[in-house]
Amino acid sequence: MTFRIRGHPSEIHVRVALQGHPVVDSFAKRFNVEHEHAQTVVTESVLDAMDLLGSAYVTKMTRVVGRMAELREAIHLVYEKVLNGTAEPLDAATMNRAFDELHAQTKELADPKTWAERDGGAVEPLAPLVRSEPPPPPAAPVAPPEPVTPARRRRRRAEPQYPGARQGVGDRPSRAPRDGEAMRGGRGKKWRESVKRPGDITLELDVDGLYWKFPDLEEGVVLHFPDYGYRVWKEPGTGAIVEELLAGPSVTKARRFTRGEDVLFSAADVSEAYRAAGTERAHGAGSPGLGFDAPYGVAHAVRRINQWLENRGVEQWVRNLRDNAEPGVEYLWTTRTKKSGQTLADREYTISAVVEGQIFELYVFETSVPTGSAPSDANVQFELIGVSPAAEVFGAPLTKESRAALESAAEAGETGTRPPIERVEPPEVIVDALGRTRSTTPELAHPSVARTGQRLETLTKLLEGKLLKHAFTSKDVRLVEAIDALTNAVQDLHRDITTGPPDPARLARIDAAIKAFSGRAARWTDHVTAADVRALVRQLKALRGE
């Protein structure tokens, strides 16, 4: 049986423990080789030795346990014969030998450390390495290590790598300052981009154990981690830390290895005020649930921010968008964090879509805590700063289930009733935080008002259904803007006819305009243009008296 230390969680501990070990220095001096080469030889040799020892230990213990099971079974059969009153004579000598062997096999059982100290030196080919006399010196100095070619790199054992790396995400568009771009208020200084690879996030060891060390963040430098789809920079003057992450698969299961929030002390370790408020360490865009656990934007925040507004609010929304993204659409998650000491003072959240090499900003939110106030849920302020027209196209995609149902119906050639359609909506946490409530349609008393109200309702369903889907699939932002303007005009007109005195003649003209447009749009949806929609907007505004 074989045992492999490589790939086992303990491999990381072995590699870190051997970094800078005195044996490495001795090896480098004795054989006149570079320190890096000596480190590689010693580390790989130790791992090879552990593979041999582990395999020998597993094989030995398997044999011992197997033999003990055989002996116990043999003794058990003898007892059964005696208890069942068999006439077969009992061989006392055989029983004594079985008990003696069972006792001896029990002594062979040992934990790995004890076994290695007791029997490890006899494992081939380790036996020559444990002799007391030193090996003869080499006849000539060892040749320097060969250049690290791609082929040799593939042969070398993989070093521990920070979780979350993905293929092909380094070339996505970004709103980060470009290399060489002048800094705003920087008095002639220019931004610099520093590309970081997985190997630049190193595993270190201190008195508290293992931890991942990230490159330092300097003002005026954009750290770009292309293998993770992540950028971070610090704004000159404001000190705000901006993080930008292309939403990817969660790395939450690797939290025991990442622990990006450990860059800050816990609430209990900071002060009684933090402990009493129950503050938590809140990530910025570099959060494990969205593909990368980064420490740069982590700040102390009350539970309402970290767990409610972020984890179950805006971050959940981004996760839902990621999980239900249309083909060719990706989502960019950006945060701008301002701290007061270690405490979160203000954080801006931006959700954007990346489509065909372009960034479309969708939603912008902001949460803040009044300066000088004690940590408290009651002090948190949360508001919606902006929604762009592109949100109608990319901000509410069909759920995967709805998309699959539509495709199945289309393949089956089904007509008539369509399957239920669901879209990715903002989580209830966001709705509650913004104080939005769902409105109900008022009763329409006059028959003419009721008829026009029905026309408006039919038009609204058309706008939110076929037309919006057509705009989404064609990626026609102008059409989306026109639909948005028509939706507002319909709402204004609906409010106007339900609050003012009924005017049957005017209502009839409104009915005719809506009926003509709806008939054409329902039959030839793919041919509806932004100009067509704008024309109806002008008609309805004129009929409203604007």
N, C-alpha and C positions, 0 to 999 in steps of 0.2 A: 504494500500500500504506500502511496506517496502523499507527501504534505508539501504545500507550496506557501512560503512566506510572502512571496511576491503576489500582490493582489489582495492579501489579507490586511485587515485594518491595522495590524501591528507593524506592517512594513514602514509606515510613516514614522512611528516611534523609533524604529531601528535606524532609519536614515538620519533623523535629527540627532539622535544620541551619538552618532559617529561623526557629525560635523565638527571639524577642528579637534578631533580626538588626538591625544599624544601619540598614539600608534601611527597615525597618518604622517605626522611630522618625522617620526623615526624612520618610517618607510621611505619617505621622500629623500631624506639625507643619506640613508644607507645605500639606496640604489640610484642616487643622483638623478631623480626625475622631478618634474614639476609637481607642485602641490596638488593641482587639480587632478592630474593623472593618478597620483598616490591616493587621493580621496576616492576616486572611482574604483581603483583596484581593491582597496581595503573594504569599501562598502559592499561591492559585489561579491567579494570573497566571504565576508561575514554572512551575507544572504545565502550564498551557496552552501556554506556550512550549516546554516539553520535549516535549509531544505533537507540536507542529508540527515541531520540530527532528528528533525521532525518526522521524516519518513521512517527512520529506524525506530523511533519511539512509538509511532502509531502501529507499525508492524509488530513490534514486540508486545505491546499491550493488547493488541487484538488476539495474538496467539495465547497470551496468558489468560485472558478472559474466556476465550474459546475452550481452552483446556480445563479451566475451572468449571465451566458449564458441563463438560463431559463427565468430570469426576462427580459433580453433584448429582447428575442424572443416574450414574452407576450406583452411587450410595442410596439414592432414593428408590431405585428398583429393588435393592436388597431389603430395605425397610418394608416395602410393599409386600414382598414375598413372606417375610416374617409375620407381618400383621394379618395376612390372608391365610396363614396357617399352612404354607406349603411344606411338603415333606422333604424338599430338597435341602440337604445339609448346608449350613452356613460356614463359609470359609473365612475364619477369623483373621488369618494371615493376609488374605487379599483385602479385607476390609481395613486392616491396619495400614497396609501400604497405600490404599486410596486416601485415607485420612492424612497420612504423612505427606503425600504428594500435594494434596489440597492445601495443607498448611504451608508447604514450601512455595507453591504458586502464589498464595496470598501475599507472601513476603516480596514477591517479584513486583507486585503492584506499586507504583510510585507516581508522584506528580512529575511533570516534565523537568523542573529544575533539579529535583533530587535524582532523577534517573540520569540526567546529563552529567551531573557531578560524579555519579557512581559508575556509569557504563559508557558515557559519551566518548571517552578517549579511545575506545576499542572500535569505533565505527570507521570502516574504510571509506574514503581514503584519508580520514582525519588522523588515523593512528600515527603516521610519521610526523604530524605537526605538533604532537604533545610530548615528544621526546625532550629530555632535559638538556642535551647538548645543542648548541646553535647550529643551523645549517651552514654548509661551507659557503664562503663569499663567492659571488659571481666572478667569472674570469675577466669580464669586461663590463664597463658601465652599460646599463640598460639604455637602449635607443630611446630618444624622445618620442612622445606619443604622436601617432599619425594625425594628420589634419582631420577635423570633424567634417566629413563629407555627408551628404544626405543618406548614402547607403550605410555609413557607420552609425549615423544618428538613429536609423531604424533598428540597427542591431543592439544599440545600448538599451538598457532597461529604462522603462518610463519612470520619470520622477513624479512625485505627488503633484497633482494639478488641481487648482482651485475649481470647484464645481461650477457648471453653467456655460462652459464654452460651446459655441454653436458654429456650424459651417455657413459661410457665405453671408454674414450679416454686417461685415465691416465696411461695405461700400454704400450703405443706405444714406439718403440725404439727411442733412442735419441743419439745425439752426444755431449751432455753436459758432463762436467767432472763428474765422478762418486764419490759418497760419499767415502771418504778415499783415493782417488787418489792423488798422490803427485803433487803439483803445480810446473809448469815449472818456474824456477827462483825464487821459493818461499822459498828457504833455509830450506828445510825440512818441510815446512807447507803442510797441506793436505786440499783438498776440502771438504766441508761439504754441504749436501743437506738439505734444510728446506722445508718441505711440507706445503703448504698453502691451506686452504679450503675457500669456499665462505664467511664464517663468518669472515675470517681474513681481508677481504676488508670491512671496516666499513663505514657507513654513518655518517658524522660529520656535525656540524653546526658552522659557524663563522660569522663575520660581513657581509660577502658577500652572505651568504646563505648556502645551502646544498652542500656538496662535498663528494666524495668517497676518503677515506684514504687507500692507499696501504701500505703493509709492506715495511720497509726500505730495500734497496739493499746494502749489505755489500760486500767488496772485499773478494773473496775466498769462497763465499756462493752461491750455486745455489738455487734460489727460484723456487720451482716446484708447479704449480697450476694444479693438475691432473684433476680437474673437468672442466678445460678449455683447456686442451691439450697444455699448455704453460709453458715454462721455460725461465729464464733470469739469467744471471750472468755477473760479471764484471771481466775482465782479469787483473791479477796483473801486475803492471808495465806499461802497455799501457793505462789502464783505459778504454779500449773499452768495450762497453755494447753489449753483444750478446743475442739476443732474438730468440727463436725457437717456432713456433706455428704450430700445426697441423691444416691446413686450414679447416674451418668449415663455417656454415651458417652465413651470415652477421648479425651484430647487429647495423647497421647504423641507423635503426629506433629508437634505444634506445639512440641515441647520446645526447638527451636533459638530460638524466640521467647520462651518463658516462662522456663525455667531458675529456678524458684522456689527451688531449693536454693542458688543463688548468694548468698543472704543470708548464708551462712557461708563462711569460708575453707575450702579443701580441706585434706585431711589433710597434704599435703606443705607447705602454707603455715602450718600451725599449730605443730607440734613434731615432733621425732624420734620421740617415743612414739606419736603418732598415725600417723605414716608407717609405723613398724614394725608397728603393729597392723593397718594397712590399713583404718582407719576410713573410713566413707562418710557422706554427708549423707542422713539418713533422714527422709522426709516423715511428717507426721501424716495426718489424714483428708484434708486437701487435697492429694491426690496425682494426678498427671496421668492415671494409668491408670483412675481412677474419675471423671474429669470436670472437675477443677479443680486447677491447679498453684499452691498457695499457700505462702508462705514462713514463716508464723507458727509452725508447730510443728516446723520442720526442726531436727534436732539430730545431732551426730556419734554414730555407733553402729558397732559392729564389723559385718563382713560377714554374720555369722551372723544378726544381727537384721535388717539392711536387706534382704538378698537372700533369705535363707532363711525366717525366721519371718514376715516381712512380705510381701515381693514374691511369693514362691512359697507362702506360708502363708495368713495371715488375709486379705490383700488379694486373693489369688487366689480365695479362697472367696467374698468379696463380689462379685468380678467374675463368678464362676460363677452366683451367685444372681441378679445383675442380668440376665445373659444368658438365664436360664431362668425368669424370674419369671412367675407366673401372671397372667392379665389382672386388673387392678385392684390388683396388689401391687407396691409399690416398696420399696427397701431403703435404710435410713439407716445411715450409717457414721460412728461417733463415736470420737475418740481423746482421751485426757487425758494430756498430756505434761508431765513434770517434768524439768528439766535441772539439771545441775551445771556451771555455766559454759556452755560450748557442747556439753557431752556429755550424751547421754541417760542419765538416772538411772532413770526409771520411765515406762512407757507402758501405759495401760489401753485396751483395744479393745472396743467394744460394737457388735454387729450387731443391728439392729432391722428390723422390717417395718412399713411404713406402709400401712394398709388402711382405706378409708372414713373418713379423717380421724382415725384413731387410730394410736398407736405401740405396737407389741408388741415388747418386748425379747426377743431370742432367746438370744444367747450373749455372755458377757463373758470376756475373757482378759486376762492381764497379763504383761508382760515387765519385768525389772528387772536392774540391775547393782549389786552391793554397793558401798556408799559407800567411797570411798578406794581401790578396787582399780584396777589398771592395765587399760587396754583389752585385752580378751582374749575369744575365743570361749568359753573354758572357764568364765568367770564369769557367763555369761548364765543367768538363771532365767526359766522360762516355765511358766505354769500356767493352768488353767481355773478361773475364779472362780464362774461360775454358768451354768446352762441353765434356761430357763423352760419351762413346759408349752406355750407358744405355739410353741416350736421344732418341736414335732411337727406343727404345722399349716402354718407358713410357713418353717421352717428347712430343709426337705428336699424342695423341689418336684420334680415330674417333670421330666426333661430335655425340651427342645424336641422331640427326636427321638421319645422315648417318647410324649409328648402327641400328636404328629402321627400316630404309629402307632395309638394308641387311637382317635383320631378317624376315621382311615381305616377301621379295622375296624368302627366303629360305623356309619359311612355305608354300608359295603358289606353291613351286616347279618350279619357273620360271627359265628358262635357257636362254642362249644367252646374250643379252645386260644386263649389270649390272647397277644398279642405280648409279647416280653420288656420288662420294666419297669425303667427305671433312674432313680435319683433323684440329686440334687445332694448329694454326700457331702463331708465335710471332706477337703481335700488330704492326701496321705500325709505331707507335711511336718508338719502339725498332729498327726496320729496318732503319728508318730515322736517329736515333741517332748514330747508328753504321756505317752509311754511306754506307750500302749495296745497290747494284742496281741489278736489274734482268737482266741477260745476255740473249742475243738472239743468236740463232744458225746461224752461217755463212752459206752462200750458198756454196754448194759443186759442183764444175764444172765438174770434171772428172767422168765418169760413175762408175768406180770401187770405187772411193772415195765416191760417192753418195750412192752406194749399201752398203758399209761397214758402212757409217754413219747411214743408216737406221737400220742395224743390231745392232749397238751400242745403238741407240735410243730405239729399241725394248727391248734390254737387260736392259736398264735403267728403262723402265716401269715395267718390270718383277721384278727388284730389289725393286723398290719403291711400288709395289703392292702386289702380292701374297707372295713373299719371305719375305718381311718385316712384313706382317700380320702373316705369319707362325711363324716368330721369336717372334713377339709380343705375340701371343696366347700361345706359348710354353715357353715363358720367357727364351729363349736361348741367353744369353748374348754373348757367343762365336760366335754364328751364326751372331749376330748383328755386332760384330767386323769384322768378315769376309766380310759381306756385305759392311761395310764401306770401307774396303780395296779394294774390287772389284770396288766400285763406284769411288774411287780415281784413280784406274788403268784405268778404262774406260774413265774418264775425261782426263787423261794424253795421252791416246792413241788417243782420238778424236782430241786433240790439235796437236798431232804429225802428223796425216794423213792429216789434213786440212792446215797445214803450210808448210809441206815439199813436195818434188816432188812425184807424184804417183808411187807406185810400185805394179802393178797388181798381181804379184805372192805372195808377202807378204800379200796383202789385201785379196787374196783368202784364205790363210791359217788362217787369222784372222776370216774371214767369217765362215769357217768350224768349228773352235773351238767354236765360239759363238753359231752357229746354233746347234751343238751337245749338248751343255750345256742347251741352252734355251728350246730345245725340251724335254729333260728329266725333267727339272725343272718345265715346264708348266704342264706336265702330272702328275708328282709325287712330287708335291710341298712339301707335308708333310714328304717326305723321304730325302729331301735335307739336308745335314749336313754342318757344318763349314769346314770340310776337302774337300768336293766337291767344295765349293766356293774358298777356298785357292788354290786348284789345278788349277782353271781357272785363278786366279790372276798370278800364276807362268807362265802359258802359255802365257798370254798377255804380261807380262813383258819380256819374252824371245823373243816374236815376235817384241817387240818394240826395242830390242837390249840392254836391261838392263842386 
